[in-house]
């Protein structure tokens, strides 16, 4: 077991299964703009680099001039419907309880106020020191500076921190910042892409985290 002082958790695809609500809001946006809806798997493959990239990919390059319109429609719809289907991932609360005396932070490329709202609705915000969202700092995963700031704030050496996430950006930011990476293979991220990233640890079930770290 690896001793760590700080645990950083991704949000979408790791703590919360937000897929259905994101898909619904993207397809609402597309149909409102008289564009064709997309299959859910394709939309999920667009997640991970923040809302602007998500929407750019969804509307397509030939509609790039309508990005602002799409962002407005999506944001309004998602803020009203982001808890319609969103639930916690299996076992995540058991993991958070198991490590309740450990410093924990949420680090996500989702906007801060949305993450705070969903974490509050799911009653897991109490487990974390803070939530760092896409607009909390000038940097986003996989930029190492977003992790450097957290390490400095909590006075933790890189080798004593782990990030748990389901996306390639989680493993990439860990490598860039010199912290430990633990990839969750059954979130929203692409499993094959994750395997190629060569994370330090892999888990099929979030409950495995309890046996990997102390």
PyMOL commands that set and color helices and strands:
alter all, ss='L'
color gray80, all
select helices_A, chain A and resi 19-32+40-45+51-59+61-81+92-98+112-121+125-127+144-154+158-160+168-177+191-196+206-212
alter helices_A, ss='H'
color red, helices_A
select strands_A, chain A and resi 6-9+16-17+87-88+103-107+130-132+161-165+180-184+201-203
alter strands_A, ss='S'
color yellow, strands_A
deselect
rebuild
show_as cartoon
